[in-house]
């Protein structure tokens, strides 16, 4: 870069720009937003020449490139930002998700550990009487779902008296999301349902009341965990049990369905993929509400402390101590044996603190409590309260950067699971097997196979695609009568299954995520999206026309999410592509921005209306990138169906993109764009950075200037394998670079000193 050119650019900036933007682009009361971003010098120059300064007199065409070069090098570019304000690993508390996961796994570590296996569905037993006696058992099998309508017959023809029989289903329910689930049982006969707590049914309808056939209960569950479930059904004869008298009596109908409403979704029968025949032990779930975490950086951060958060941690600690006190016999082996209870507390504190106890900590947390408490059970409650309010539990990063194996274990487990290290990981730390990068990577390989790792990865992909912003996917019923809430829910499931099929495969290829034309559809979705399947067909992989569909960008749910009720939205789709896939920053749109209604320009296509509205120079600073990307998806309508014509006009899907420092690229349509992203180093960099920040919850630049390049190189070497990238990120995050890389944050006022 020419020094003379930069110097003259600085003079122009100070004369014409600094009064509004500040001497170093930090912002002023006139224009408070800092000048920082990722546009190239050429893109900045175009915008400056067209729109700066505001008013009729603009920066000259000859001066604009000089100003752009100066600000880009001085403070605007990511490199300049890193030079001027180096990122640091921030002292961080547990996020709400991490805290609830950690407590569930902490209490669960004192129960028998169970492997889920590969089977799906529930263990079913069918009895020829209305009781559950072994001698009356006729059938044992695995039922994929509980959705049966027997009419006036028994479950299996002549093996059952249609007047009386009973069934029992057992196993575990896997919660895909964290939140409140509404569980529904529909039947005309006696039923009881247990979820998580097998001692107390959440639905008790063993004695029917009137003609009520629908029974519901709500329960809060932590996603990615399995919960024991048992469902009993009994159909009984009424009156005297006399075979001759009952012979001619009409047989009452019998049916039973087990359904649920997942958080922010509609009711559906609980699918087999969320049921397993293995019975897991009960799981403790913190139900205390917490204030939401900050997500302004694109990922959840535990970067602030408030009075509300501190009070919530206290309530959660009380809730946990009460639960443990009520289950002491099961968890500790005794309710009054001091030695057993002290041993339990020692393990509890060690696991919560993620390291062995020092003599001082053991004296404070355990010995003092058992010495001063009126009885051992009370001492246990005090230990639990003290532990859960301790910064050693509530905070993830306490400023240590030495290669301490227990810190490494903690960083690894929270990166992959958002939870505590398991017994295997702590044992590796204790035996010196968690010191080198190779050892850490070996543990990460093991841990990434755990269902909790996929649960966290899934949450990233939904956030990366901004799906979490669209819980209600309603469309104009006159234009799209087939697009019902059930169809919207099925599309969400389709996207989930499509993501899982690619990400959890052996190849786990990022490029396949962009290029696949295989989506999961069922009988309800098939006719809407041009596929022939039986009406009652379950979800299955279906290949769509590769000329029309290409990866997640053209998945109907994504397209429908980034559209209006009646029309497509190139702007919404373009913003998603710009921010999530290209990793570019965009200024917020003007508060008064309202899209032009189609009724004002009935003869224009959506593309033409968007081009008309965003034509002003002030708009084009962002829309010169947004529009050409969004236009490539215009052959998909508001519900994600393929089309070729709009308003009688052939749809134009030509688009383009100007990468940072590169030559503009042109696209003929969606497949061209997907192919470009799949092979784009810029897109790979953006994906690696966003994935890192979601997993680690720290800025990638805080781990050294070379970390991003190293991870991107590893990603490329491993043929863009996303599972291997997960391992590489967790390994990188286990080793902070330098002591000066830590910075503090405000702390709560009511914390234990240790």
N, C-alpha and C positions, 0 to 999 in steps of 0.2 A: 504494500500500500504506500502510495506517495506521501511523504511527510508534508510536502508543500500543499498537496490537495487536502490532507487532513487538517492542517493548520488553518487554511482558509475556510474550511467547513466549520471549525470551532468558532472563528470570528462571526460568521453568519449566524450560527446557533446562538451565541451570546447576545447578539444584537436583536434578532427577530424571534427567537424561540424561548430563550431562558426566562423572560418576564412571565410567561404562562406556565412553563414546564419546570422551572427551577434550574439552577446552575449545573446540576448533575442529573437532570431528568427525574428528580425525586418527587416532583409535583408541587403545586401551590394551591392556594385557596381558589384560584381561577380554574385550574385544571388539576385536581388532586391525585389523579391516577399516575403512578410512576411509569416512565418510559422504559419498558422492559418487554422483551418478546423474542420471537424466533424467526422473523422474516429476514430474508436476505437483504444485502445492501441495495440490490436492484429493485426489489419490491418496495423497500422503504423510500427509495428515490422517486418511484412512480407516485406513491401516495403523497409525499411531501409536495411534489410539483403540482399535483391535482387539487389538493385540499388544504395546504398549509401556507401561511397562517389563515385562520378564518377571515372571511371578508373578501372583497373583490381583488385585492392585491396579493398575488401568490408568490411564493418563492420561485425564482427564475429557474428555467430548465437547466442552466449551467451550474447554478448553485445547489440545486436539490441533491445531485449525487455526492457533492462535497459534504453537505450536512449529514446525509445518510451515512457516509463512510465514517465521519467523526463520531456520531452518536452510537453507531454499531460497535465501534472499537472501544469507545470510552465507557459506556454503561448499559447499552441496550441488549447486546447479544448474550446468550447463556455463558459464553466464555468470559465476557466482561463482568457479568454478575458474579461468577465464581471467583474471579480475581478480586473484585471489590468487596464482596460479602461472602466469604467461604461458608459453605453449609457445614453444620455440626450435628452430631448425634445428640438429640435433645433428651434430657431427663424425662422419662415418660411413665405414666401410671398405666395400669391395665385398662384397656377399653372395656366397655360394658360386656361385649361379646366374650372377651378374654376372661373377665372375672367370672362370669356365669359358667363358662366352659371349665375353668380351673376348679371351681367349687364342686361342680358335678363330678369331675374326674378325681378330685382329691378324696371326697367321701367314697366314691366308687372304688378307689384303690384298696379299701378295706373289705371289699366283697370279692367273691369268686370271679375270676376273669374268664370270660366265655368268648369263643371264636364263633363268628356268625356263619361260617361255611358258605357254600354256593347256592344252596336250595332256597326257593322262594315259596311263599304261601304259609299256611298254618296247619299244624297237626290236627286232624279231625277224628273224632270218635263218634260213631252212630250206635244208639242203643234202641232195642225193641220195646222198651218200657219208658215210663216217664221219670225214672230214676237212673243214676249213673253207676249201676252195679256192673262189676266185671263180667259176671255170667250172662248179662244181657247185651254185652257188646257184640255187634254184628259186623261192623266195618271199621277199619283203621286205614287212614290214607292222608295224603297232603292235599288240601284244597287251595288252589291259587287265590281265590277270593271267597268271601262269604256273600253270595248273591244267588239265592235259591227260591224258586216258586214251585212248591210241590202240588199246588191245587188241592184236590181231594185224595191224592195218593200219598204213599209213604216215600221215603228217600230212595228206595230200591225195590220197587215192585212188591212181590209177595213176601219178601223178608220182613216186612213191617206191617203191623196193624195200623191202618190209616187213622184210627181213632187216637192212638197214643204212641209216641216215640220221643226220643230226645237226642240232642247232639251237643258236643262240647268241642270248641276250637281253642287251641293253645299255641303259644309261640311268642313272638315279639313284633312290635311295631317300630319301624324306622322313621323318624321324623326328618323330612328333607329341609325344613326351615325352623328357625326359632320363633316362637310366638304362641298365641292362643289357638288351640284346635277345638273345633266343635265336633264331637263324636256323635254319630246318629245310628240308632238301631231301629229298624222297622220290622215289626212282626205282629201277628194277631194273637200270639200266645206268650207264655211266661218266658222271661229272659232276664239275665243278669250279665253285666259287663264289668270287668276289672281292667284298668290300664295303669301300669306302673306299680301301684299298691295292690297286691293280690290278696290282702286281708279285707279290704273295704271296697265294694263295688261302686263305680261312679254312676252306673245306671242300675237301679234295683226295681225291676218290673216283674218280679216273680208272682206277685198277686196283681192281676190285671184290674184296671180301674175303668169301667165303662167300655167304650169302643175305641179307646186311645191305642193307636198302633205305632205311633212315632215317639221315640224316647231319645232325649238329647242330654249331653253333659259337656262342659268345657274344661279343658286342661291345658296348662302352660307346659310346653316341652322345649328343650334345647335341641337345635338341629344337629344332625350328624350322629345322633345317639340312638340306641335301640332300647325299647321299653317293654317289659313283660305285659302280655295281654291274654285274657281268657274270656271267652264268650260262651254262655250256657243257654240252651233253648230246650223247652219242654212243652209238648202237646199232650194234654191229659183228657181222659174221658170225664164227662160231667155226670154227677149222680152216682147211682149204684153200679159197681163194676160187674155187670152181668152180660156175658157175651151174647146170650140169646136176645135179651132186650135191646142191646146195642146194635144187633145185626142189621136192622132195618132203619136205624136212626141216621139222618143225613150226616155225612162226614164234613166237619168244618174245614175250610180251606187253611192251608198253612204255607207261610213263606217267611223268609228272613233275609235282611240285607244289612251289612255293616258298612257304613259310609262315614265320611268326614268332610269338614270344611277346613282346608289349610288356611293359614293366615293370608288374608286379602284375596282368597279364591272362592270359587263356588263349590257347592256340594258335589261329591262324586263317590262311588263305591271305593273303598280303600283298595288300591291296585296291588297286585302280587309283588311288584318290585319294592313295595314298602312293607312287606310282611315276610318274616322268616320263621321257620318251624322251631328254631332253637329258642328256649326260654332264657332270656337274660335276667340278671338280678335287678331288683328295684334300683332306680337312679334318683338321687336327690337333685331337685331343680330349684334354684333360687327364683322366687316369684316376685321379689321386691322390685318395684319400678325404679329405673334410673333416668336421670336426664340424658338426652342423646349426646353422643360424642361429636366432636367437630369433624366435618367432612369437607371443609373448604379447600383442602389440597387434593381432593380426589380420592382420599382413602380415610378410614376412621383413624383418629389420633387421640391418644390419651395425653393431650398437651396442656390441659387446664384443670384447675381444681376450683370447685364452687362449694358453697354451703350446702346446696342441694345434693351434690355428689357425696360430700362427706356424710351427710345424714343418711343417704341411701346405703353407703357402705356399712354404717352402724346397724341399720335395719336388717341388711343382709347377714351381718354377723350374728345378730340375735336370732334370726330365722334359722341359720345353720346350727347354732348352739342348741336351740330347742329341738331340732330334728335329731341331732346326734344324741342328746340326752334321752330321747324317746326310743332310740335304737341302739343303746349302749351294749346290750347283751349280744346282739348280732355283730356289731362293729368291733367291740373290744373284748368280747368273750366273758364279760362280767359287768355287773352294775355296782358292785361294792368292793371288789378286790383291788386294794390300792396298788399293788405291784403291777397287775395287768392293766389297770387304767393309766398308770404312769408310763408304762411301755407303749400303750396306744397313743398317749399324748406326745411322747417323744417322736414317734413315727409321723404323727400328724403335723407337728411343727417342722420337722425335717423336710417333709414332702411339700409343705406350703412355702417354706423358705428356699426350697430347691437346693439344699446343701446340708452337710452334717452340722450339728449344733456345736457351738463353742461352749466351754464351761460357763461363761458369763450368761449366754443366752439360755442355756439349760436351767441355770439357777433362777433367772428372772421369769422365764415362761412356764416352768414346770415345778421346780422345787418350792419356790415361794408360794405358788398357788395352792399346792397340796398342803403346805404348812399352815396357811392362813384360812383356808376354806373350812366350813363346819363339817363337811363330809366329802368323800372322794368324787361323788357325782357332781357336786357344785364346783369342785376344783376343775373338772373336765370342762364344764361350761365356761369357766373363766379363761382357761387355756385357749379354747376355741375363739372366744371374743378377742383376747389379746393378740392372737395369731392373725386373725382376719382383719384387724385394724393396724397391723404392723406394716410399715413401709417395705419391709422385706418381702411381704406378700403382695401388697398393692402396687408396687413399682417394679417395672421390668429392667430399667437401666438406672443404676445407682452411681454411675461415674467410673466404674472399674473397667480398665481396658487390658489388664494383664491377661495372659492366656490361661486363666483359671478354668479348669475343666468343668466346674459346676456352672459358671457363667456361660460357657460354651453350650452346655446341655440345655440351659434355659433359653438361650437365644435360638437354638435349633428347634426346640419344641414349640415355642411361640411362633416362629416363622412358619412352621409346617402345620401345626394343629391349633394355634391360638389357645394353647393350654400348657399344663405342667409337663415336665419330663416324666416318662414312665420309668418303671423299675429297671428295665434293660438299659436305658440311657444313663440313669444315675449310677448303675453298677459300672458301666464303662467309664464314667467320670472318676469313680472311686478307685478303679484299678489302673489308671493311667492310660486308658485306651481311647481317650478323647482329647488328644493333644495336637496331632498333626492334621493337616487338611485331608489327607487320605482317610484317616480314621473317622473324621467328621462326615465325610462324604459317604462312607460305608453305612454309618448310622442313618444318614438322610435317605439313602436308598431303601433301607428297611422301613423307615417311618412313612415314606411317601406312599407305600402300599396300604397303609391304614385308612379305613373309611373316613376318618376325621380329616385326612389330608385332602381327599377329593371334595369333602364338604366345603373346606376353605377355598379350594381352587374354583369350585362352582360359583361361590359367592363373588369371587373376583370376575369371572367371565360375565356374570349377570350385571355387575357394576360397570365393567369395561364396555359392555354393549348398552349401558344405561337402561336396562330392562327394569331395574328396581324403581325407576321413575314413572312407570306406566302400569299401576295396579289395576286400573279400570280401563278396559279397551272397548269402549262403546262406539258403535258406528250408526250411521243413518239407516234406520230399518226399512225405509222406502227404497233406497238405492241398493241396500245389501240385506235383503230379508233373510238370507241363509246365515248371516253372521250373528249368531246368538251368543249369549254369555257362555254356553257350553262349548261352542266352537272356539271362542277366545281362550277358554281354559285348556282345551285340547291343543291349541297352537302353542301355548306356553309349555305344555308337557312335551310337545314335539321338539321344541327348541332345546329343552333340557336333555332329552334323550339323544338328540343329534350332537350336542356338545359333548356329552359323556362318551358317546360312541367314538368320537375322534380323540378327545383328550386322554381317555383312559386306555386307548388301544396301545399295542406294542410300539408302533411307530410314533404315536402322539405328535403328529407332524403339523406344525403351525400352517404350513402351506396347504395341507389338505383341508384345514378349517376354512380356508378361503376359496378352495377350488372344488370341493366335493359337490356332487349333485344328488347325493343320497340323504334323504330326510326321513324321519319317522312319522308316518301318517297312520290314521285308523279309518274305520269305515265311515265315520262322520265327516272327516276332513277330505277324504279322497275325492268325492265328486266335485267339491268346490275348487279343488286345485288340479283337476284334470286327470285323475287317476281312477282306475277301476279296481275296487275292492268290495267284498261282501259288506252289507250294511253293518253287521255286528263284528267286523274284523277288528282285532286288537291292534295296538301300535306295532308297526313293523317297518324295517327299512325299505324304502321305495326309491327307485332311480327316476328322477325327473329329466326332462329334456335338457341336455348339457348346453344347448344353445341359449336356453332361457335362464337356467339357474346356475349359480356358482357360489357355494359356501354360505356362511352365515350372513353375508351381505344381502343375499336374496332370499333368506328364509322368510316365509310369510309373516311370522310373528314380529320379526324385527321391522319389516316394511310397514306392517299395520300399526306398530307402535309409533313410528315416526311418520305419521300422516294425520290429516284432519278427519273429522267424522264422515265427510263426503268426498274428499279429494286427497290426492297425494300431496306431499310437502317436500319439494326439493331442498328447501332451506333447512328443515329439521334433519333430513337425511344428510345433507351436506355438512351441517355442524357436527353431527356424530362422526362422519368420516374425517373431518378436519381435526377434531380434538382427540378422539379415541384411537383412530387408525394411523393418522399422520403425526400425532403428537404435537400439533400446533396450538398456540394460544390465540384466543379470540377475545376481543372486547365485548362487554355486555351490550345487547342491542338497546336502542333508545327506549325509554319506558313507554313512550306513546306509540310504539310500533304496532300496527294492526294490519294483518294481511288483506290485500284487496279481495273483496268478495267476488266469486265467479259471476254473480248476477250482474255486476257492473260492466263486465266485459265478456258477455256470453259467447262470443265468437273466437275468443283467444284460448289457446291451450294453457295449461298450468305453467309450462315453461315460459311462455310469452308474458303471462301476468307477472311472474316473479322477476323476469328481466326488466319489465316496465317499472315495477315498484323499487327495485334496488339500483336503478340507473344512476342516481346522484353520486358524485365523487365521494362524499362522506360515507355512503353505504359501501361503495366498492372497495374500500380499504380492507374489508373482511370478505365481502361477497364476491370479489374477484377470485377468491379461493373456494368459498362455500358453494356458489352456484354451479360452476363447472363440474364439481364432484357430485353434487346432488342430482344434476340433470342425467347422469348416467343410469339412474335407477327409475327413470320416468316411465318405463314400460311396465311398471307394477302399480296397481291402483291402491286405493285406501285400505283394502284388506289383503294386499299382497298377491293378488291374482295377476297373471301375465296378460298384457293387452298390447295391441299394435297401433290402435287409433284412439284419438281423443277429440271429441267434437267434430268428427268426420275428417280430421286431419291426421296424417301419419305422424307418429311420435318421433321426435328427434332426440336421441340419447347421446349425441356427441358431447364429449366433455374433455377436460384437460386439468393438468396440475403442474405447478412450478415448484419443484423441490428446492430445498435450501442449497444455494450455490450450484444448482444444476440447470440443464436445459428443460424447457417446458415439455411435458409428455401429453400426447393426445390419446383419447379413448373413444372407441366406437360405441361402447355401452358397458353394462354391468360386468360382463365376463372379462373384458379388457382391464377394467379397473381392478377386479379381484386378482387377476394374474399379476398386475403391476404391484399391488400391495404384498402379495405372496413372495415376490422376489425383491422387494425394495429394502435396501439397507436402512433408509430413513424410517420406514414402517417397523422394521425389526427393532431398531433402537427405541422407538416409542413404546413398542410392546414390552421389551425387556425392562425399561424404566418403570412403566406403570405396574408391571407384575412385581417387580422388586419392591416398590413402595407399598403395594397392597400387602404383600407377605410380611415385610419387615416393619412397616409403619414408620419409616424414617426416609429422608431424601437420599437418593442413591449417591449424590455428590458428596455426602458426608462420609462415605466409605473410601474416599480417595478418587483423584481425578481419573485413575486408570480403571476403576471398578467396572464402569459401564462398558468400556471397550473390551475388557477381559470377558465379561459375561456375554457380550454380543459375539465375540470370537468363539467362545465355548458353544453358544447356540448354533452358530454356523457349522462348527466342526462336528457337532452331534446331529447334523441334518435337521435342524430346527425342531428337535424333539422337546416338547413342552414339559414332559415329566423330568427329563434330564436338566432342563433349565431350572425347574423347581429345586432340584438337588443342588445345582450350582449356586443359586441365589442363597439358599439356606446356609451353605458352606461359607460363602463370602461374608454373609452377615454375622457369622459366628466369630469373626476376627476383626474388631474395630481397629482402625489404623494407628491412632495416636492419642495420648492422654488429653491433649488440648482440643480434641474433637468433641468434647462434651460440654454442653451448656445447661444451665439450670432452668427451672420453671418454678412458678409459685407453688407453694405447698400448703396443705390444709393446716388449719390451726389446731385440730384435735387429733394429733397423731401420737402414737407411742414413740418415745425417743429411740427405740431399737426395733 
